[in-house]
């Protein structure tokens, strides 16, 4: 069976619309809606954050041990993603990072 190929122009156009649409939706959110979105956003353990930043290939992104958080750069402005502790279903607590919450991580996916 022949493998179907996607139309590159259609893929590019769809991605462009998605990138613009996400930013437009974010601008329309109220402060209360942004907080709710942030609370519901995924958190990642240290190794997963490190892998995400490596996959994005941005050399400016880094882990700041003094602040116990990841730092990313977006439009020349640094954003900090400090550690949080959460309780998981077995009752134990783990350290996670809200890397890219409502930001570039989700726009690029």
SULDA-V294168 format. One record per run of one state. SS is the DSSP state (alpha for helix, beta for strand, coil for the rest). FROM is the first residue (numbers start at 1). TO is the last residue. Records with the same first field share a line. If there is no record, write none. Layout:
SS=FROM-TO  FROM-TO
//
This chain:
coil=1-7  29-30  41-43  45-45  57-61  65-68  75-76  88-92  98-103  109-109
alpha=8-28  31-40  46-56  104-108
beta=44-44  62-64  69-74  77-87  93-97
//
